Every structure is written in C-alpha cells, then in structure tokens.
C-alpha cells in the first residue's frame, strides 16, 4: 500500500511539473497591498481563507497598484474585489463584470460591497465577455478559478477565444491579464472542464497568446504538492497563476 501511495505522489509531482514552469521568485509585499489585506472591513470568512488563497503573493505577482483601472471577470463573493478596490484606492477603479446569464443568487455576492461607501470606486456591470467594453482603457483584467468554467454549458458558457480578444481590446498597451485556474494533467486539454473542473494549462496559454498576449510570468504561489490533479478541483487544489502582457 505504501508503495502505491509513493507511486501516486511521484506521478502527481511529474504531472504538476509538466503543467507549468515557475519563473518568478518570491517578492516582498508592497505596503498598499499589505494594508488592503489587513483592512478591517474585510469579512472574517474571507480572512479565514487567506492561508489558502495567498492574497499577498497573488497581488504582488499581478502588480496591482494605486490608481489602476481593473476589470474583474466573475467577481463571485467579492474576495478579490474587496482587496483590489482598497489597493487601487480612490484614484483607481474596479469594474466587476458578471455575465447576464448568471443567476441572481450568484450575482448577489457583490451586494454588501456595492452598498458600502468605502468601495465607491467599484462599478458593477453585466456584459457578455465576448464583446465587453468599458468607458476607459484599463490596466488589468483579472479572472480567478473560472477559465475552465467558460468551456462548459450553463451560465458560465463563453467563447474564450473571442473573450480573450475582447480582453486584449480593453487593456491599455502594456496592460496585464491575470489568470488563475485549476490545472488538469498535461495532455488532457478541455476534457475535464466539466467532470473535474480542471483544464490543461497548455490550453490557457495557447488561447490567450493567440489573442496577441505574451506570457510574461508564471508563479507556483498557489501550488499544492498534495494535489494529484485527478480529483475534482476546489480549494486547496493547486492553481496555475499566469501574467499575460499586452505588447506596448
């Protein structure tokens, strides 16, 4: 039995290594990011998952800063939304974009934030991701844990090739597109997006770079060595973390 578990662990490590290459060393957390994470208005339930979601590493890697204009796709319960709003501050803007197909319960996750005057820089929109537009060019477009969902039928269904082109058009030259998601084993393509809620990282890279982006950096900050990549995803499963750049 022990040998079987050892074989599974070794296989998992090989699959994980094949999925992506770490290219970014650990960085110190900028003061604005640290302050946003420590903000007293954050719900305790969200603070409780910081050890899994690692917001300091995530935001530092992304390079979100004061004054940035940020688009967040699938804001959900607002975990990322709250942090980014505090980082970019009153001179920045957060466009939290839900698909029109999302049910009302799913969209209600932002209600406590929308009604809070401390988040006056938040604009909540409903747009199709394939032809979304904004009143100004933006610095960052962000999607967490959902790229695989766009491949499936139902309320998330989106043509990601067209969506990535819309993201490209929305960004300023030099702007970044941040994607985190749950990886499947190399070679699985899109075959597990529904059953395991995982996607082959090569698919993300291929589709996003096909829209004109350059993969600038990737990080293992959200890696979990215990994730064997063959079970249904969900925190604390491994996530890939990519920063794509629109050429200047």
C-alpha positions in Angstrom: 0.0 0.0 0.0 2.8 2.4 0.9 4.5 1.8 -2.4 1.2 2.5 -4.2 0.9 5.9 -2.4 4.5 6.7 -3.2 3.8 5.9 -6.9 0.8 8.2 -6.9 2.8 11.0 -5.2 5.6 10.6 -7.7 3.2 10.7 -10.6 1.4 13.7 -9.3 4.7 15.6 -8.9 5.6 14.7 -12.5 2.2 15.9 -13.8 2.5 19.1 -11.9 6.0 19.8 -13.1 4.8 19.2 -16.7 1.9 21.6 -16.3 3.9 24.8 -15.7 7.4 26.1 -15.0 8.0 28.5 -12.1 9.6 31.7 -13.4 9.0 34.2 -10.5 10.9 34.4 -7.2 9.2 35.4 -4.0 8.8 39.2 -3.6 8.3 41.5 -0.7 4.7 42.6 -0.3 4.2 46.3 -1.1 2.7 48.4 1.7 -0.6 49.2 -0.2 -1.2 45.5 -0.8 -0.5 44.7 2.9 -2.8 47.4 4.0 -5.6 46.2 1.7 -5.4 42.7 3.0 -5.3 43.9 6.7 -8.3 46.2 6.1 -10.8 46.0 8.9 -13.8 45.9 6.6 -12.9 42.5 5.1 -15.3 39.8 6.3 -13.8 37.3 8.7 -14.9 34.5 6.5 -12.7 35.8 3.7 -9.8 36.4 6.0 -10.1 32.8 7.1 -9.2 31.5 3.7 -6.2 33.8 3.2 -3.8 31.0 4.1 -5.2 29.1 1.1 -5.7 31.9 -1.4 -2.5 33.8 -0.5 -3.6 37.3 -1.5 -0.3 38.9 -0.7 1.6 36.7 -3.1 -1.2 36.9 -5.7 -1.5 40.7 -5.7 2.3 41.2 -5.6 2.7 38.9 -8.6 0.0 40.7 -10.5 1.5 44.1 -9.8 -1.8 45.8 -9.0 -1.1 49.3 -7.7 -2.7 52.6 -6.6 -4.6 54.3 -9.4 -5.0 51.3 -11.6 -8.2 50.6 -13.5 -9.0 46.9 -13.1 -11.6 44.6 -14.7 -12.6 41.5 -12.7 -14.5 38.8 -14.5 -16.7 36.6 -12.3 -16.3 38.5 -9.1 -18.4 36.0 -7.1 -18.5 36.8 -3.4 -16.0 39.6 -3.8 -12.9 38.2 -2.2 -10.6 39.6 -4.9 -12.9 42.6 -5.5 -12.5 44.0 -2.0 -8.7 43.7 -1.9 -8.2 45.2 -5.4 -10.6 48.1 -4.5 -8.5 49.0 -1.5 -5.2 48.7 -3.4 -6.2 50.9 -6.3 -7.8 53.5 -4.0 -9.9 56.5 -4.8 -8.0 57.3 -7.9 -8.5 53.8 -9.3 -11.5 51.9 -10.5 -12.7 48.3 -10.3 -15.1 47.1 -12.9 -16.7 43.9 -11.6 -18.4 42.2 -14.5 -21.0 39.4 -14.3 -22.4 37.6 -17.3 -26.1 38.4 -18.0 -26.7 34.6 -17.7 -25.6 34.4 -14.1 -28.5 33.7 -11.7 -29.5 36.3 -9.1 -28.1 34.4 -6.2 -24.7 34.2 -7.8 -24.7 38.0 -8.6 -25.8 38.8 -5.0 -22.3 38.2 -3.7 -21.4 41.8 -4.5 -24.4 43.4 -2.8 -22.7 44.1 0.5 -19.8 45.7 -1.3 -22.0 47.8 -3.6 -23.8 49.3 -0.7 -20.6 50.1 1.3 -19.4 53.7 0.7 -15.9 52.5 1.4 -16.0 50.9 -2.0 -17.0 54.0 -4.1 -14.5 53.0 -6.8 -16.5 49.8 -7.6 -18.6 49.7 -10.7 -20.7 46.5 -11.2 -21.6 45.6 -14.7 -23.4 42.9 -16.6 -21.9 42.2 -20.0 -21.2 39.3 -22.3 -17.5 38.7 -22.1 -17.2 38.2 -25.8 -18.0 41.9 -26.5 -17.5 43.7 -23.3 -16.5 47.4 -23.4 -15.5 49.9 -20.8 -15.5 53.7 -20.6 -11.7 53.9 -20.4 -8.7 51.7 -21.2 -7.8 49.5 -18.3 -4.5 48.4 -16.7 -5.5 44.9 -15.5 -8.1 42.3 -16.4 -8.4 39.5 -13.8 -10.2 36.1 -13.7 -9.8 33.7 -10.8 -10.6 30.0 -10.9 -13.1 30.2 -13.7 -11.3 29.9 -17.1 -12.3 26.2 -17.2 -15.9 27.1 -16.4 -16.2 29.1 -19.6 -15.8 25.9 -21.6 -18.9 24.3 -20.1 -22.6 24.6 -20.8 -24.7 26.7 -18.5 -24.5 30.2 -17.1 -20.7 30.4 -17.5 -20.6 29.3 -21.1 -18.3 31.7 -23.1 -16.3 31.5 -26.3 -12.9 32.0 -24.7 -11.1 32.7 -27.9 -13.4 35.7 -28.6 -13.4 36.7 -24.9 -9.6 36.9 -24.9 -9.7 39.2 -27.9 -12.2 41.4 -26.0 -9.8 41.5 -23.0 -6.9 42.5 -25.3 -9.0 45.3 -26.7 -10.0 46.5 -23.2 -6.4 46.8 -22.0 -4.0 49.6 -22.4 -0.8 48.8 -24.3 1.4 47.2 -21.7 -1.7 46.1 -19.6 -1.8 42.7 -18.0 -4.3 39.8 -18.0 -4.1 37.7 -14.8 -5.5 34.1 -15.0 -5.6 31.6 -12.2 -7.2 28.2 -12.6 -7.2 24.6 -11.5 -4.9 22.5 -13.8 -5.5 19.1 -15.2 -2.7 16.8 -16.2 -0.7 17.7 -19.4 -2.4 16.4 -22.5 -6.0 16.4 -21.0 -7.0 19.5 -23.0 -10.6 20.5 -22.2 -11.8 17.0 -21.5 -12.1 17.6 -17.7 -13.5 21.0 -17.5 -17.0 19.7 -16.5 -16.2 16.4 -14.7 -13.2 17.6 -12.6 -13.4 21.4 -13.1 -9.8 21.4 -14.4 -8.2 22.5 -17.6 -4.8 21.6 -19.2 -2.7 24.7 -18.6 -1.4 24.5 -22.2 -5.0 25.4 -23.4 -5.0 28.6 -21.4 -1.5 29.6 -22.7 -2.4 28.7 -26.3 -5.8 30.5 -26.3 -4.6 33.7 -24.6 -1.4 34.1 -26.6 -3.4 33.5 -29.8 -5.3 36.7 -28.9 -2.0 38.7 -29.1 -0.8 38.4 -25.5 2.7 37.5 -24.4 3.1 35.2 -21.4 5.3 37.3 -19.2 5.5 35.4 -15.9 4.0 32.4 -14.0 4.1 31.5 -10.4 3.8 28.5 -8.2 2.4 30.6 -5.3 -0.9 28.7 -5.4 0.6 25.2 -5.9 -0.3 22.4 -3.6 2.1 19.4 -3.8 -0.6 17.1 -2.4 -2.9 17.7 -5.3 -2.7 14.7 -7.7 -4.6 16.6 -10.4 -7.0 13.7 -10.9 -9.8 14.6 -8.4 -12.4 17.3 -8.6 -10.9 20.7 -8.1 -11.6 23.1 -5.3 -9.6 24.9 -2.6 -6.9 23.9 -1.6 -6.3 22.3 -5.0 -3.3 23.5 -7.0 -3.8 26.5 -9.2 -1.7 27.9 -12.0 -1.1 31.6 -11.9 -0.3 33.5 -15.2 0.5 37.0 -16.1 0.0 37.8 -19.7 1.0 41.2 -21.1 -0.4 43.2 -24.0 2.6 44.4 -26.0 3.2 48.1 -25.9 
